[in-house]
């Protein structure tokens, strides 16, 4: 909310400098986002008096004026406006002046006459809304004074929190300032000179639903002359960020900003019989609103109507037909209270949220209906010369007493960690208008409201330990004891809360769920450059029902899709090489049950070894990805992964994709997933930059919450191990993994390890063949092996390999 | 052959051998000379073969001469060998000389995303104060994300959280980590000190300071005597640990429906240090998190009696912390995964 200090100062004395006030308000919870100095941009603009106004010798539409600024020779200034006359005091921008929008004024020649500056309109100074005529200042405005000294203002932009609808007003913020300064408050002028027939002869209001409209106060102002508001009012509204429209519209905006009370005005001539009805819309009803949009009204919409039909959407927007215009003579003032939820839903439904609906949504004290009606009537009389009919139409004149909220002063100390005496607490509350009483002596216990809303709770407290806060009607946010305690802390100052460290018992140890995730991240970051990132998901996909864009409508089921997009985006920026991973979640549903799972996604593209003066560039290939998966398995204390052919994943190259499986037990594998090269057809169809990218999507046990295995520190074998090599010739398409499995299965208990160390194709082998050379390591921790047992194991391997279709190459 | 002849031959052999040793260009030649002269089948042996033809009385004399000759040759060989070895070593070192000024062979190592790093750093600090990580679901139900946090439907405060809904009935993408407070309280008994990091989602268009997907770290401490003063003390310690000791902090009123009292927590501007600059909106302070005492309604939904238990909660954006700490100007950098940006956080 924009708060001009000149306006605020009408209601409270302000001794503090603007920045100091801003800081104090911020520390009171009314955060000031900025302190703006209006007029700081007017340099060299002073008050002048027109001495002569004559026709420009060579241009009919221009005037040639002489102006004095009180000292020095009169200045000749050329002016295009028509509202000027000798004797008027006007703003003069002297040569060298700078106006809003960084507009520089220099001595110029206009149609053969030198102009020594410029006379300014209100709009050019951003002071009023008038851009047609020169701003005519009051006759007693002192000559030669810089305009900034007269009309400059300081505007605070205050971030009013949603619970403090009462502070969305100048008066409300003046109350906060008074809490800071301890000074008294002045109230807006509400007294109205009334005359003519009583309002009851002119206006009747029927409310059909007192829940949706708890109070409606109407006033009738006759004989208004619709025109611009006084300049000072226009200046003030503009400073507050509202564009002046006309005296009638400005009056309702003024009351809204000043009191926080949205006001609606009707052209009384457009209201059938002067009879207003507050009711819900009926099927098929339509209304052309002020923005000239014809709207179909649905039946939850609260309306202000007359006998002929809808006139306005209550609290949200008026209708075009009953809008106050230049032809309006009599005005009906509506100052009503509406149900906040109803207004909020309606404003959302028609996408018509406004400063007015915002204030209704936060809830308003019913007293405001009367205050707003009287204030608006007074302003209409003052600014538009209207005659106010005696009395008000009021559907619920009874105004509530302050709410009584009992609290325990000792509880404040316990919650805040700050000891405040009972008298001190009462004095603090008084500063924000909360009177404090001791409970009546005849009641033994008092009910303390501990919680309200959907989970109310009250606690019985001995009357001697309790106080009762009388909460002013405008503080609709203070419902329970904790609210009163916050008020104590706020007024006393959060800076006076002590700084202590918890001295309460420590909770017992709990293992972190992040152990495996952090270790995976650390391991991969150690291997390759990383970033923040798909195997088919589980269940059906989940859709976002109100997505920001079609790209974000589906919750991801896997990570690699996003990672490939990252690679594509980086390549678009010219970064060819990438090695990235993400430990993240995928989402899916099983019936009405939402599921989330943790995954690891990895993607490689471009060079795995970037070129250097001492090394050739080496492109990443599937073996690099397998190496990463192997290193990861090692870091997680898992056995070496097994890769098996995967030709059925449509996103992956059918000849360059594999499933990964590591360890596991009855609960499933310890690590599983798929790796492969992005399908070349995908690159062709989607983005060429994804071509050749290698991806992995892995499920790892413990990624969601798990602990790491503790490595066993075994003593290295003292007895030498024995290596034996064997080359097995098989058909070229035969996977090496299969042959390795045959070896493992038949080499016997002494086998420690099997490693493929060479693959050979060519002479003397047939073209359809290849030779796979494995190194087998045998050993026994307790003894040295003898030649015969190793030979027996190798013979078993040889015959199994032969039986599996291989030929031993000697 | 007599004694004189033999002695002369031995002397000639000595002179020849010494000359050859002196002329040997390398150690391999010395080896050859040694074999040729002193070896089993060498010249000295063959000269001495003539000793058998001498009278027995002369034989010891020849033997003495021969030993002298052998000694002289061996000494010359050793001398020459050591000379040659050092020059050969020098030559070898010269041959093996490298241009040591060339760059090394590049090694690769990666880094973690700055969001992840910031979350780990935050968690590390609070773990020192006995907080344990407790994660919560991202697809939440409306009840836990809003209503149990004292935000009923159509509450004006819902404006603070523009929400993305999903097609699982009653569910949405959590707008904050705060529903985790409810889940922690339902799962653990006080004393509770829990940290809830995780991803959150909001229906917000992406700009320099907003994203529709972002991380948050929530903290919750509940016990019988946990006070607002404890919250102030703990957050002050956190700011010192995160941004450096001696940093001034500020506690001021804030607003959240699920805390009462509510707090906004500021640290002195990390750019200007207080006087005010564009980075801090000329206030000299930067807001780093929101916090407050857990609302009695929330405690009850967590299954705790607000008459017995009280505590605080706080929530912060690791990206914001990271932006402040590293001087990052645009939140979108955290989402773009531009490797040129990420490479700076090794």
Interface residues (C-beta under 8 A of the other chain):
Chain A: X23 X26 X27 X28 X29 X31 X33 X34 X35 X161 X162 X163 X164 X165 X340 X341 X344 X345 X361 X362 X414 X415 X416 X417 X418 X450 X451 X452 X453 X454 X455 X457 X459 X480 X482 X483 X485 X486 X489 X490 X494 X495 X497 X498 X499 X500 X501 X502 X503 X504 X505 X506 X507 X509 X510 X512 X513 X514 X518 X521 X522 X524 X525 X526 X527 X528 X529 X530 X531 X532 X542 X543 X544 X545 X546 X547 X548 X552 X555 X566 X569 X570 X573 X575 X578 X579 X580 X585 X587 X589 X592 X593 X594 X596 X609 X610 X612 X613 X614 X615 X704 X705
Chain B: X102 X103 X105 X106 X108 X109 X110 X111 X112 X113 X115 X116 X120 X123 X127 X129 X130 X132 X133 X134 X135 X137 X138 X139 X147 X150 X152 X154 X156 X157 X159 X160 X164 X165 X166 X167 X168 X169 X171 X173 X188 X191 X192 X193 X199 X203 X205 X212 X221 X223 X224 X225 X226 X227 X228 X229 X230 X232 X233 X234 X236 X237 X250 X251 X252 X253 X254 X255 X257 X260 X261 X262 X263 X264 X281 X282 X283 X293 X295 X296 X297 X300 X301 X306 X307 X310 X334 X336 X337 X338 X339 X340 X342 X343
